Amino acid sequence: MNVKLLEKSEDCSLYEQVAERIEMLIAEGTLQPGDRLPSVRKLHKQLCVSISTVLEAYRLLEDRGMIRARPQSGYYVKETPATAPDEPSLSNPPWQVCPVDTSLAFRVQKMMRDREIVKLGAAVPSPELFPLATLNRLMGQVARAQPEVVHSYDAPPGCEALRHQVAKRLMDAGCSVTPEAIVTTNGTTEAMYLSLQAVTQPGDTIAIESPTYYGLMDILETLRLKALELPTHPREGISLNHLETALSQGKVTACALVSNFSNPLGSCMSDEKKKQLVELLNRYNVPLVEDDVYGELYFSGSRPKAIKAFDTEGRVLYCASISKTLSPGLRVGWSIPGRYQGKVEQLKMVTNITTAIAPQLTVAAFLANGGYDRHLRRLRQAYQSQMARLTQAICEEFPPETRVTRPCGGHVLWLELPKEFDSMVLYQEALQHKISIAPGTIFSPSGGYQNCLRLHGGLPWSDTIAEAMKILGMLSKKQLARKILAK
């Protein structure tokens, strides 16, 4: 155990810091499943914190499913399930260009806003995981220090202080860009919208992953674009062979995908595949709109590179934000549009002139003060722990035939049940129990994946979520039993 003394923090209590250290030791493999943790009294002496602080830290780790107490023995690292569920295989969408209709996805999203619902369907992280006190303090400082600036118009490409900090962070993603190459936006969604609008005309066809994030389909529908779904592997990402076939047939105007820990599959393309993708698109002179909003949320090792890191001709329009890592409500994102920057800046000006300056300066201050990496370490550990608990609950509660993805980052899981299963039926039944899920059909313009669903692992584990998973498992088993009896 690292015996460096703990310090008080407005964003992280002492017991949370104790829990964080132990989680890190578990994540790094220093503490293995089944290992006994230091006794409460020993840890109290090592870290110079109270016994009640250590007990509270151990209770928190128990709630997160990381450890378990054994009567008269102490605390132990919890064992993982003996057998992990099988993963889904390569998807097989229809080889056809589809118009996009997101009316079902809109209805599902609307129901997710009910505050009484256990939101296992919406991929929106819990505010409990974010450093709200620090962000609020920094926003107050920004407003007091620059009152005229925060109430003035800005213009594309946006706040220079923020663009400078983003350029520095993108070095970890393998990207060497200047602040001048970055355009600030209202989150990743606007970055994607402006980027796609810059490289397409209504009626064009966009190659997408299948399944794909329904928010991307909202953009395609608004811009009156069509979609070509391509087979996608839950670990390796989009099939380059199928993409090359589509490019060679002249079917595709642009490509749009999530490069790292995609939503909903959680796939993360290898560096070699990212390089091959860029070379392929260069060969056919087709732009790529890259969504890298999850890139910072890796569970181990180092940050995966962005596809933009391999872009030699400015054909990749990179999009990201702090919505999944720091604050979705601040609506701070950015695009690196490459050769299309002039067009993106023009569209930004016409759309809403600028992103609000106060949130930009607040995020810039947070990135500059050195606390972001420390926050990200805690956040990754929380997501990894929550995803492990969710996976374990699926193993214990859902039908044994259920297949589940095993992403190495992010906070969503994709479940595949037997072919006869209907996730829309589960969605409707779950709502009666005040539980939301995301049915698979909303992730496909062709209406596929009826037997699939996405669950959200970005919520701190609780008895409420545990009970919701039991109910979802029970409803799934009952539905399959009805299908068998009806045959």
C-alpha positions in Angstrom: 0.0 0.0 0.0 1.3 3.5 -1.0 1.7 5.3 2.4 1.8 8.8 1.0 -0.4 10.9 3.3 -3.8 12.0 2.0 -4.8 15.7 1.7 -8.3 17.2 2.1 -9.9 18.2 -1.2 -13.2 20.0 -1.9 -13.9 17.5 -4.8 -12.9 14.3 -3.1 -13.4 13.4 0.6 -10.8 11.5 2.5 -12.7 8.2 2.4 -13.1 8.5 -1.4 -9.3 9.0 -1.7 -8.7 5.9 0.4 -11.1 4.0 -1.8 -9.4 5.4 -4.9 -6.0 4.1 -3.8 -7.3 0.6 -3.3 -9.2 0.6 -6.6 -6.0 1.6 -8.3 -4.1 -1.3 -6.7 -6.8 -3.6 -7.8 -6.9 -2.2 -11.4 -3.1 -2.5 -11.7 -3.2 -6.1 -10.5 -1.2 -5.5 -7.2 -4.3 -6.7 -5.4 -5.7 -9.8 -7.0 -9.2 -11.3 -6.7 -9.3 -13.2 -3.4 -6.5 -11.2 -1.8 -7.0 -9.9 1.8 -7.0 -6.1 2.2 -5.1 -4.4 5.0 -7.0 -4.4 8.3 -9.0 -1.3 9.2 -6.5 -0.5 12.0 -3.5 -1.1 9.9 -4.7 1.2 7.1 -5.8 3.8 9.7 -2.2 3.9 11.0 -0.6 3.8 7.5 -2.6 6.7 6.1 -3.1 8.7 9.3 -6.9 8.8 8.9 -9.6 7.8 11.3 -11.0 4.3 11.6 -14.4 5.6 10.5 -12.8 7.0 7.3 -11.3 3.6 6.5 -14.6 1.9 7.2 -16.5 4.3 5.0 -13.9 3.7 2.2 -14.4 -0.1 2.5 -18.2 0.4 2.5 -17.9 2.4 -0.7 -15.8 -0.3 -2.3 -18.3 -2.9 -1.2 -21.1 -0.8 -2.9 -19.0 -0.7 -6.1 -18.6 -4.5 -6.0 -14.8 -4.3 -5.7 -14.5 -6.0 -2.3 -16.5 -8.1 0.1 -16.4 -8.6 3.9 -15.9 -12.0 5.4 -17.2 -12.3 9.0 -14.4 -12.6 11.6 -11.8 -12.4 8.8 -11.7 -9.0 7.2 -12.1 -7.5 3.7 -11.1 -9.3 0.4 -10.9 -8.3 -3.2 -14.0 -9.7 -4.9 -13.6 -12.7 -7.2 -14.7 -12.2 -10.8 -17.2 -14.7 -12.3 -15.7 -18.0 -13.2 -16.9 -17.8 -16.8 -17.4 -14.5 -18.7 -20.3 -14.3 -21.1 -19.7 -14.8 -24.8 -19.2 -11.7 -26.9 -21.4 -10.7 -29.9 -19.7 -11.5 -33.3 -19.3 -9.3 -36.3 -22.6 -7.6 -37.2 -24.3 -8.3 -40.4 -26.5 -5.4 -41.5 -28.3 -5.3 -44.9 -26.2 -4.1 -47.8 -28.5 -1.2 -48.7 -28.6 2.5 -48.6 -31.3 3.6 -46.1 -33.1 6.9 -45.4 -32.9 7.7 -41.8 -36.0 7.9 -39.5 -35.3 8.7 -35.8 -38.8 9.1 -34.6 -38.6 5.9 -32.4 -35.2 7.0 -31.0 -36.7 10.4 -30.1 -39.6 8.8 -28.3 -37.2 6.6 -26.3 -34.9 9.5 -25.5 -37.9 11.5 -24.3 -39.0 8.8 -21.8 -35.4 8.7 -20.4 -35.9 12.3 -19.1 -38.3 11.2 -16.3 -36.4 11.8 -13.1 -38.1 8.8 -11.4 -36.8 6.3 -13.9 -33.6 4.3 -13.3 -31.7 5.5 -16.4 -29.9 2.4 -17.7 -30.8 3.5 -21.2 -29.3 7.0 -21.5 -25.5 7.1 -21.8 -25.3 10.2 -19.6 -22.8 10.0 -16.7 -23.9 10.8 -13.2 -23.1 14.3 -11.9 -21.7 12.5 -8.8 -18.7 11.6 -10.8 -17.7 15.1 -11.8 -15.7 17.8 -9.9 -18.7 20.1 -9.6 -17.4 22.2 -6.7 -14.1 23.1 -8.6 -16.0 23.8 -11.8 -18.4 26.1 -10.0 -15.6 27.9 -8.2 -13.6 28.4 -11.5 -16.7 29.7 -13.3 -17.2 32.3 -10.5 -13.5 33.3 -10.8 -13.8 33.6 -14.6 -16.9 35.8 -14.3 -15.3 38.1 -11.7 -12.0 38.4 -13.5 -13.4 39.0 -17.0 -17.0 40.3 -16.6 -17.1 42.1 -19.9 -15.5 39.2 -21.8 -17.9 36.5 -20.6 -20.9 38.7 -21.7 -19.5 39.6 -25.1 -19.8 37.9 -28.5 -17.0 35.7 -29.6 -16.4 34.4 -33.1 -15.0 31.2 -34.7 -12.7 29.5 -34.1 -13.5 30.3 -30.4 -11.7 30.9 -27.1 -7.9 30.9 -27.6 -7.2 29.8 -24.0 -9.3 26.7 -24.5 -8.0 25.8 -27.9 -4.4 26.1 -26.5 -5.3 23.6 -23.7 -7.0 21.2 -26.1 -4.0 21.3 -28.5 -1.8 20.3 -25.6 -4.0 17.4 -24.6 -4.3 16.1 -28.1 -0.6 15.3 -28.1 -1.6 12.2 -26.0 -3.9 11.2 -28.8 -1.0 11.3 -31.3 -2.2 14.6 -32.8 0.2 17.5 -33.4 -2.1 20.5 -34.1 -1.9 24.2 -33.4 -4.6 26.1 -31.5 -5.5 27.8 -34.8 -6.6 24.5 -36.3 -9.3 23.9 -33.6 -12.8 25.2 -33.8 -14.8 25.3 -30.5 -18.4 24.0 -30.6 -21.4 23.3 -28.4 -20.4 19.7 -27.6 -19.5 16.8 -29.9 -23.0 16.8 -31.4 -22.6 20.2 -32.9 -19.0 19.4 -34.0 -20.3 16.3 -35.9 -23.2 18.3 -37.3 -21.0 21.1 -38.7 -18.4 18.6 -40.0 -20.9 16.5 -41.9 -22.7 19.5 -43.2 -19.3 20.9 -44.5 -18.6 17.7 -46.6 -22.0 16.7 -47.9 -25.1 17.7 -49.8 -28.7 16.5 -49.1 -29.2 13.1 -50.6 -25.5 11.9 -50.1 -24.7 8.6 -48.5 -22.6 8.2 -45.4 -20.9 5.0 -44.4 -21.5 4.3 -40.7 -20.8 1.5 -38.2 -23.6 -0.9 -37.5 -24.9 -0.7 -34.9 -24.2 3.0 -34.6 -25.0 5.8 -32.1 -28.6 7.1 -32.6 -27.4 10.7 -32.1 -25.4 10.4 -35.3 -28.6 9.2 -37.1 -30.4 12.4 -35.7 -27.8 14.4 -37.5 -28.1 12.4 -40.8 -31.8 12.8 -40.8 -31.6 16.6 -40.1 -29.1 17.0 -43.0 -31.3 14.8 -45.2 -28.5 12.3 -45.7 -28.7 8.5 -46.3 -26.8 5.8 -44.4 -25.0 2.7 -45.5 -24.5 0.4 -42.5 -21.3 -1.6 -42.5 -20.4 -4.7 -40.5 -18.7 -3.9 -37.3 -16.8 -6.0 -34.8 -17.3 -5.3 -31.0 -13.6 -5.2 -30.5 -12.0 -4.3 -33.8 -14.5 -1.8 -35.2 -15.8 -1.3 -38.7 -15.0 -3.8 -41.5 -12.5 -2.1 -43.9 -13.1 -4.8 -46.5 -16.8 -3.8 -46.7 -15.9 -0.1 -46.6 -13.5 -0.5 -49.6 -16.2 -2.3 -51.5 -18.6 0.5 -50.9 -16.0 3.1 -51.9 -15.1 1.3 -55.1 -18.7 1.2 -56.1 -19.0 4.9 -55.6 -21.7 4.5 -53.0 -20.2 6.7 -50.3 -19.7 10.5 -50.0 -18.2 10.5 -46.5 -17.7 8.2 -43.5 -18.6 8.8 -39.9 -17.7 6.7 -36.9 -16.6 6.7 -33.2 -12.9 5.7 -33.2 -12.3 4.7 -29.6 -14.7 2.8 -27.3 -17.6 3.3 -29.7 -21.2 3.7 -28.7 -22.9 1.2 -28.5 -20.4 -1.6 -29.1 -17.4 -0.3 -27.2 -15.0 -1.2 -30.1 -11.6 0.4 -30.3 -9.7 0.1 -33.6 -6.0 -0.8 -33.5 -3.4 1.8 -34.6 -2.6 -0.3 -37.7 -6.3 -0.4 -38.7 -6.7 3.3 -38.1 -3.7 3.9 -40.4 -5.2 1.6 -43.0 -8.5 3.4 -42.8 -6.9 6.8 -43.5 -5.0 5.4 -46.4 -8.1 3.9 -47.9 -10.1 7.1 -47.6 -7.2 9.1 -49.1 -7.1 6.7 -52.1 -10.8 7.4 -52.8 -10.7 11.0 -51.8 -13.5 10.5 -49.2 -13.6 12.5 -45.9 -14.0 11.0 -42.4 -15.9 12.6 -39.5 -14.3 11.1 -36.4 -16.1 11.2 -33.0 -13.5 10.7 -30.2 -15.6 11.7 -27.2 -14.7 8.5 -25.3 -10.9 8.5 -26.1 -9.8 9.6 -22.6 -11.9 6.8 -20.9 -9.5 3.9 -21.3 -9.3 1.4 -18.4 -5.6 0.4 -18.7 -2.5 1.2 -20.5 -2.3 4.5 -22.4 -4.7 6.7 -24.3 -5.5 5.2 -27.7 -4.5 7.3 -30.7 -7.1 9.2 -32.7 -7.6 8.4 -36.3 -6.7 12.0 -36.8 -3.1 11.1 -35.7 -2.7 9.3 -39.0 -4.2 12.0 -41.2 -1.6 13.4 -43.6 -4.0 15.2 -46.0 -6.4 17.0 -43.7 -9.3 14.7 -44.7 -10.2 13.7 -41.2 -12.6 16.0 -39.3 -11.9 15.3 -35.7 -14.7 15.9 -33.1 -14.7 15.6 -29.3 -15.8 17.3 -26.1 -15.7 17.2 -22.3 -19.3 15.9 -22.1 -18.4 12.4 -21.0 -15.4 13.3 -18.9 -16.1 16.6 -17.1 -19.5 18.2 -17.7 -22.2 17.5 -20.2 -24.1 20.6 -19.2 -21.3 23.1 -20.0 -21.7 22.1 -23.7 -18.0 22.6 -24.6 -16.6 20.7 -27.6 -14.3 21.2 -30.5 -13.6 20.1 -34.1 -10.3 19.9 -36.0 -11.7 20.1 -39.6 -8.4 20.0 -41.5 -8.8 21.2 -45.1 -12.5 22.0 -44.4 -11.9 24.5 -41.6 -13.0 27.5 -43.5 -16.4 25.9 -44.3 -16.9 24.7 -40.7 -16.1 28.1 -39.3 -18.6 29.7 -41.7 -21.3 27.2 -40.7 -20.6 27.8 -37.0 -21.1 31.5 -37.5 -24.3 31.0 -39.4 -25.7 28.4 -36.9 -25.1 30.2 -33.6 -22.1 32.5 -33.9 -20.2 31.1 -31.0 -20.0 28.8 -28.0 -20.6 30.6 -24.8 -17.4 32.1 -23.5 -17.8 31.5 -19.7 -17.9 27.7 -20.1 -15.0 27.8 -22.5 -12.9 29.8 -20.1 -14.0 27.6 -17.2 -12.9 24.4 -18.9 -9.6 26.0 -20.0 -8.9 26.9 -16.4 -9.6 23.4 -15.2 -7.4 21.9 -17.9 -4.6 24.3 -17.0 -4.6 23.8 -13.2 -3.4 20.2 -13.3 -6.5 18.6 -11.8 -7.9 17.1 -15.0 -5.6 14.0 -15.1 -6.2 13.3 -11.5 -9.9 13.5 -12.0 -9.7 11.3 -15.1 -7.9 8.6 -13.1 -10.7 8.5 -10.6 -13.3 8.6 -13.3 -11.8 5.7 -15.3 -11.6 3.6 -12.1 -15.3 4.4 -11.4 -16.4 3.5 -14.9 -14.3 0.3 -14.9 -15.8 -0.7 -11.5 -19.4 0.1 -12.6 -19.0 -1.8 -15.9 -17.7 -4.8 -14.0 -20.7 -4.8 -11.6 -23.1 -4.4 -14.6 -21.4 -7.3 -16.4 -21.6 -9.5 -13.3 -25.3 -8.7 -12.8 -26.0 -9.7 -16.4 -24.2 -13.0 -15.8 -26.3 -13.6 -12.7 -29.7 -12.3 -13.7 -30.1 -12.5 -17.5 -30.8 -15.6 -19.6 -27.7 -17.8 -20.0 -27.6 -17.3 -23.8 -27.0 -13.6 -23.4 -23.9 -12.3 -25.2 -22.2 -9.2 -23.8 -19.5 -6.9 -25.1 -16.2 -6.5 -23.1 -15.1 -2.9 -23.9 -11.7 -1.7 -22.6 -13.1 1.8 -22.0 -16.1 4.0 -22.1 -19.3 3.2 -20.1 -21.8 1.3 -22.3 -22.5 -2.4 -22.8 -24.2 -4.1 -25.8 -26.3 -7.2 -25.1 -27.3 -9.7 -27.7 -30.1 -12.2 -26.8 -31.6 -15.1 -28.8 -33.0 -14.2 -32.2 -36.6 -14.5 -31.1 -36.1 -11.9 -28.3 -37.8 -8.5 -28.7 -36.0 -5.6 -26.9 -38.9 -3.2 -27.6 -41.1 -5.5 -25.6 -38.5 -5.4 -22.8 -38.3 -1.6 -23.1 -42.1 -1.2 -22.7 -42.3 -3.7 -19.8 -39.3 -2.2 -18.0 -40.9 1.3 -18.2 -43.8 -0.1 -16.1 -41.1 -0.8 -13.4 -39.6 2.7 -13.8 -36.5 1.4 -15.6 -35.2 2.6 -19.0 -33.1 0.6 -21.5 -32.0 1.5 -25.0 -33.6 -1.1 -27.4 -31.3 -2.2 -30.2 -33.5 -1.0 -33.1 -32.8 2.7 -32.4 -29.1 2.0 -33.3 -29.9 1.0 -36.9 -31.4 2.9 -39.7 -32.6 -0.3 -41.2 -34.4 -1.3 -38.0 -32.1 -4.2 -37.1 -30.9 -5.5 -33.8 -34.4 -6.2 -32.4 -32.9 -8.9 -30.1 -30.2 -6.5 -28.8 -30.1 -3.6 -26.2 -27.6 -1.2 -24.8 -27.1 -0.6 -21.0 -25.4 2.3 -19.4 -22.6 1.7 -16.9 -21.9 5.4 -16.1 -24.0 5.4 -12.9 -22.5 4.6 -9.4 -23.6 1.2 -8.4 -26.4 1.1 -5.8 -29.1 -1.2 -4.4 -31.5 0.6 -6.8 -29.5 -0.4 -9.9 -28.9 -3.9 -8.5 -32.7 -4.3 -8.1 -33.3 -2.9 -11.6 -30.9 -5.5 -13.1 -32.8 -8.3 -11.3 -36.1 -7.0 -12.8 -34.6 -6.7 -16.3 -33.2 -10.2 -16.0 -36.6 -11.6 -14.8 -38.5 -9.8 -17.6 -36.0 -11.1 -20.2 -36.4 -14.7 -19.0 -40.2 -14.5 -18.9 -40.3 -13.2 -22.4 -38.1 -16.0 -23.8 -40.2 -18.5 -21.9 -43.4 -17.2 -23.5 -41.7 -17.5 -26.9 -40.8 -21.1 -26.3 -44.3 -22.0 -25.0 -45.9 -20.3 -28.0 -44.0 -22.5 -30.5 
